[in-house]
Amino acid sequence: MNREEILRLVVIEESRNDAEAIANILRNAGHAIRLRYAASREDLEAALDQSTPDLVLCAKGLESISLEEALAVATERDEPLPVIAIGDTVDEPQIIETLRTGAEDLVSFDEPEHLRLVVRRVQKTLECRKALRHYQQASSECERRCRALLDSSRDAIVYVHDGMHVYANQSYLNMFGFQELEEIEGTPILDMVAGEEHGELKKFLRNYADNDSGESKIKLKCQSQGKGTFNAVMELTAASIDGEPCTQIVIRDQSALESDFEQKLKFLSNQDPVTGLFNRQYFMGELDLAVEHASSGSGAGAMLFVLLDNFKLVKESVGLTGSDLVVSAAAKIIQDEVGNSGLAARFGDSTFTVLTGDPDAQTAKDLAERMRHAIEQHIFDVDGRSLAVTCSIGVSIIGDGAPTPREVLARADLACEVARSSGGNQVHIHDPVTDERRGQDRDEQWNLLIHKALQDNLFHLVYQPIVSLQGEASEKYEVLLRLKNEEGEDVLPGQFLPVAEQAGKTALIDRWVIVNAMSVLADRRQEGSDTVFFIKLSGSTLTDPELPLWINEQLKTLHLPADSVVFEIAETDAAQNLKYAKAFVTAISALHCKTSLEHFGSSPNSFQLLKHVDVDFLKIDGAFSHNLMSDRNNQAMIKSIIEMARSMDKQCIAESVEDAGSLSVLFQYGINYIQGYFLQEPHEDLDYDFSGEMV
């Protein structure tokens, strides 16, 4: 029997038989009893020294030991023991007198039910005390860890109460030229601010105190004993220390905000690491500007959408690393043809986009033909193997009547699809009449397929392992969605989710994934596996306020522990739906589910986003894992993210790990988990060996 279920008693009575009789009353009530008998003060002290009981029952009127003596011995312990008095007769004055002595209650030998009820009440009190001790210990440990985290943080952090310093970490002391906390403890925060800024800071603090939802940041000049005045940013957050309410202030040197890390992040966030071209995010910003200029009459141009034909076969032929070499070589050809006349970007896995400043359709077509011809004529060499690759190119003109950037992109994409579906290796200029008809037909076909997939379960799930580099053996998989087309081939989400989003069906698809993934997970865990699933959510799904409640119902129905599921949100979706993302993460965390931010580091404001969306995992954008062994910029980026995440008590996952060299670098940097084709490609079976020695 579990030790916690046993009621440990010391019964003080004239005889052992009387003690056993009292114990039997409680045994008959369903208690498992461990009894120790005492007849005198010496017996009681010996019994308590040997082991600590849950409860002491003491008969009144004994010659060898009085109730008062028993209470004195019981309350001398490190934690006072509850004592119940037992008498021959019981009336209200006697009960009151007994309670005044410090006993829990007075019961009669003739009322066994009264004894059972009092013992049950005392047990509940003991359980509450035990829980209180547990939470006090947890609180102390949490505060200790918090202090340790603050002390090791590279951010300068101070806690103030009524404007006075009550705590500061070492980074703060270093920033202002102090050695010990005692030097500033009890001094005003104003002492750290340049004199001419005092009025502004006082006004800001008043507004912050009066309005919890007001501005929490202020830029001003601080003054240090070591380096004089410097520009800084103060960020305030309500907090507590030693149980007292106060304000946490994080101070960042403005020059540090423009640190090497920030500069690298800004640069790398605009660049595709495989090809060196601009990336999709940067291109979309430039497309916005181009459309804006065209609409205002101050400029016009053209957009080209380039697709490498049959790229899936290229991947199957030369693998992921080899296909990267093909993409890189094609990117160089495109950049050479564009030169200084436009902007080239890698838009997707096997797609590129080009912006030019010339709106003439023939000029744009000539450029596209030169690209197409150059790629067709180029011999792509991959590890001694020669490959011939072709491309399809769609062209969309950006004139003074240009629609939205999204529509310009859709037209170029549609023109490219016309070129591809017509046999590939050709150029097509967008024709509003014929292309729109073809586009509508294509979208209608996708809509029908998506509807049929939801109705007939044509979707299916595959899984890719997420493996710990820190010795953790638990199973973690990312859940990925696939769709079977009419030919029985797998279609990747990138091909059908945009159409599903336009049709408003992504929320239905996400719910299908959640239901089916949780069902598989429940079966897996019933088999004894400690498996955790990472499940992706789309941006539109985040806007559903009922989603957390629905997820909670699924967890209860399947008897799944909440922390066996991690919900993944793409960084761009979180940024574009910040209000909803924040509400979702808050609600889902209250259920004890975990959350992850995917493609982390793909924008310059990644860490700013974490102030609003407090996730548990950061999945570093896969672009930074490419060529990690030799690419110093990617190394610096990943190392910085890991260090910052560690200071924020968040775990990092490196995705798209494709070679042993990258794994070695990540291990040296202390990454928590890795994921990628180097471990295993997405698979329908949950068969990865997490106990293997390779990792």
WOJO-V532257 format. One line per field, one symbol per residue. ss: DSSP state (H for helix, E for strand, L for the rest). A space follows every 10 residues. Layout:
ss: ???
This chain:
ss: LLHHHEEEEE EELLLHHHHH HHHHHHHHLL LEEEEEEELL HHHHHHHHHH LLLLEEEEEL LLLLLLHHHH HHHHHLLLLL LEEEEEELLL LHHHHHHHHH HLLLEEEELL LHHHHHHHHH HHHHHHHHHH HHHHHHHHHH HHHHHHHHHH HHLLLEEEEE ELLEEEEELH HHHHHHLLLL HHHLLLLEHH HHELHHHHHH HHHHHHHHHH LLLLLLEEEE EEEELLLEEE EEEEEEEEEE ELLEEEEEEE EEEHHHHLLH HHHHHHHHLL ELLLLLLELH HHHHHHHHHH HHHHHHLLLL EEEEEEEELL HHHHHHHHHH HHHHHHHHHH HHHHHHHHLL LEEEEELLLL EEEEEELLLL HHHHHHHHHH HHHHHHHLEE EELLEEEELL EEEEEEEELL LLLLHHHHHH HHHHHHHHHH HLLLLLEEEL LHHHHHHHHH HHHHHHHHHH HHHHHHLLEE EEEEELEELL LLLLEEEEEE EEEELLLLLE EEHHHHHHHH HHLLLHHHHH HHHHHHHHHH HHHHHHLLLL EEEEEEELHH HHLLLLHHHH HHHHHHHHLL LHHHEEEEEE HHHHHHLHHH HHHHHHHHHH LLLEEEEEEE LLLLLHHHHL LLLLLLEEEE LHHHHLLLLL LHHHHHHHHH HHHHHHHLLL EEEELLLLLH HHHHHHHHHL LLEELLLLLL LLELLLLLLL LLLLL
